[in-house]
Every structure is written in structure tokens, then in C-alpha cells.
Amino acid sequence: MGTYDEEEAIGTVLSDIEAITDGKAEVVCVDGSSDRTPEIAREHGATVVTQRPQGYGVAVRAAILEPDRPIVVTTDCDDTYPMEQLPEFLELINDGYDVVSGDRLYHGAEAMPAFNRFGNHAFAAIASVLMGTRVHDTTTGMRAYRRDVVESIEWTENTGLSAELLIRPLMRGYDVRERPIEYRERAGETKLDPVQGGAAIAKSIVKVCLEERFR
């Protein structure tokens, strides 16, 4: 997890992860917060890597590469994602999938602001056309990966890293499965500007798809 001023939700998320995994998950938070987020994370047994705020992708990339585990799971720390579905993701990886990606839009994502929901449908449509493969949710924060997949690809994007983490494996022939998930109303304030952030994500999707197409 990349964490930035999420003291309202981080404790709940980490408690859920601990309960669902029976305390067997190694949790890494790459944190640039000015509130109590890192203290709360440490209280719950998480490894906290302190990093000045440099954006979503920089933090998540660092968090993914920190633990030495065969399966890496990403999630956001705002309590929007259903940690109770983690076993389903891990089971699918154990069944042979390389990447399992949470599809927030399958059930409607009514807790998501309408503008964001429209944008996420648009991102998926753009990526599907450019890849020639149908995807439903390119920017979800909840995914499971085989570690060798994330280590084998050079990740380049920041705000658009979530989309890149789906697009590059798909276009390189890895076995990717989208899994419907529930999406809940977030706790705390969002840090991403929907217009500027949306433009950066759209640009990343186009850039990454074209790079992979002509690689």
C-alpha cells in the first residue's frame, strides 16, 4: 500500500487483512503522511517505509518490491476494497493465473462519485480498443500478482501505474483474470484531483498501449 494521510481508515484495513489472512500476510506501507497513519500502521504490525510524497505510482512500486513473497497483493488504504475477497484472489493465483484484478464496476460501484465512475468506464474503453482485448476496470487498486511478473517488467508510470500494471502483463501474454468486487464509500478525503489525475491516467494508458504494441 502507498499511504498518505489515511489515519481514518488504515487501522480498519489492516485489521481486516490480519483477520482474513490469520496474520500471515506481510504488510508494507510506503508512507508520506503528515498525520498518524504510519504510527497506526506500525501498531498493526505493518512495515512502514518512509518516503516523501512523490505520487501514487512511486509509492506503490516501492511497496510491491519491498517484500520477498511469491505473491504480491496491492490495495488502497481508504477502506473501499473488500479484504474478505483476498482468499479468492490468492486461490486464483494458486490455480495458475499470473494477475488477478478487482473489477469495481461490475456491480455498479454506486459508492464511487459519478464523474469518477464515468472516467473509469472511459479508461477501460480506451484501453480495450488500443489493446484489442476487453478489460473492464483499468485503475482498480486491488490486485494480486505473481512476484516474477512484477519483477520482469520495467514499470514507468506514476499516476497511471495502476493501469500500466494491468496493460503490460495483458499485452505480454500473461494470464490475467478480472474478478468482480464490491466497492465501498471511502473513509477520509481523496487525494487525487479527478480532472488532472484523469488526464494523466488517460495519457498513461495511450502511452503504455502504444509502447507495448510496438515493442
N, C-alpha and C positions, 0 to 999 in steps of 0.2 A: 504494500500500500504506500502511495505517496500521501502524506498527511500535511494539511495546512489549516490551522485554527479550526479543529474539529472536536473540541472538548465536549460538545453537547452529545455527540454520538459515538465517539471512539470506544468508550467503555462498553457500551451495549454490543457493538460489532465484535469486539474481542471476546466478550463473554459468550456470545453466540458461537463463535469459531471454536472456543475451548470446549463448550458443551457438545457440539456436533462431532468434533474430532477426538473427543475424550482426552484432550490436552496433548495430542500427539503432533499437532501442526507446529512448525517453526514459523513464527510470525515476524516479519520485518517491516518496519515503518521508516521510510525516508522522510524526515520531517524538517520543515522550515517555519514552524509555528511560533507565534508570539504569546499564545495562551498556554493552558495546562495540558494540551494534547500529548506532548512527549512524556510528561510525568505520569499521566493516566495510562499510557501505553506500557511504560515500564512496570507500573504496578500490576498490570495483567500479564507480565512475563514476556512482552514483545522486545525484540532487539530494535533499538532506535538508532538510526544513522542520521546524525545532524547534518543538514545541508542548507545553505542559504537558498531562498526561493528562486528557482530558475525555470519553473514551468512544470506542467503535468508530465510530459514525456521524460524529462531529465530525472525526475524523482522516481517514476515507475521503472525506468530502465535500471536505475541503481538498485531498487528493491528486488527486481527479478533476478539480478545477477549475484546478489549477496548470499542467499542460502545455497548449500550444496545438497540439493534434493533432486531425485529423478523427475518429480512432477512439481511444477510451479503454478500457483493459482494467484490471479490478481483480483482484487475487489476494491471498491471505493469504501471510504470510512465514514459515510454520511447516513448509514442505516437504510439505504434504498434497496439493497440487494438481499435476497433470501439465503442466508447462510445455511438454512436447513436443506437446501438443494445441493450443497457441496458433495455429499456422498454420490449423487447421480453423476456429477461431473467426473469424479475420480473413477467411478465404475466404468464410464465410457472410455476414459484414457486407458484403463486396465484392459478393456475389451479391444484395444488396438487403435483408437483414434489418436491423432497427433495433437489436435487442438479441439477443445470444446468451448463454444462461445455462447454466452447467455443472450437470448433474444427477448429484449424487454417489450418489443412492440407486438408480439404475438397475441398477448392478452389485452392489448389496447393501451397500456401504460397511461391510464387516466390520471395518475398522480403526477405525471410529467406535465410541465407547462405546455400549452397548445403550440406555441411558437417553436419550442424545442422538439416537440413530437413531429411537427411538420418538417423541421430541418433534418431530423434523423431518418425520416422516410425518404427525403430528397437525397441524403448522403448514400443511402442504400441503393437507390435507383441509379445514381451516377456510377457508383462502383460496379453494380451489376452489368451495366451497359459496357463499361470500359474493360471489365474482366471477361465478359461473355459467360459469367457464372452468376446465378441468382443468389444474392445474400439479402438478409432481412434487417440486420442491425449491425452497422459497422463500428459504432462508437461505444458499445457496451463496455463497462469496466470490469465485468465478471467473466473471467475465462480461466481455463486450465490448459497447460501446455506441457508436453514432454520437454524436459530441460534441453535435450540435444537440438530441438527445433529452435529455441530462442538463442542458443549459442551458435548456431550455424548461419545465422542471417545477420548482416550488418544493419542495425536499426538507426534511422537517420532523423525521424520526425520528433517534434516536441508536442505542441498542442494536438497534432494529428496522430500521435503514436498509437492510440487505440485502434484506429482504422488500419494503420500500417501493420500492426500485429496480427490482423486478420487477412489483409490483402496479400502480403508477401508469401505466407505459407500456402494460401489457396492457389496462387499463381505458380508456385513451385511444385505443385503436385502433392503436397501433404494432405493427409486425410483429416478434413475439418468437418465438425458437426455443430450445427446451431441447435441449442436447446432452449425451448420456451421457459422463461422465468417470470415470476411476479415482480413488479416494480412498485416500491412504496414511496410515500412522500418523504423528502429528505428532512433530516434534522439539522438545523443551522442554516447559515447563509451560503448560497452558491458563490463560487469564486470566479467562474468563467463568464465573461461578457458574451451574451448569446449572439450578437452581431459580429464582433471582431473574432471571437472564438469560432463561430460557424464558418466565417470566411477562411480562416486559417485551416480548418478541417477539410473544407471543400478543396482548397488548393493542394493540401497534402494528398487527398485521395487521387486527384488527377495526376499529380507528380509521381506518386508511387506506382499507380497502374501503368503509366507510360514507361517508367523505368523498367518495370518487370516485363512489359510487353516486348521491349526492345533489348532486353538483357542478353 
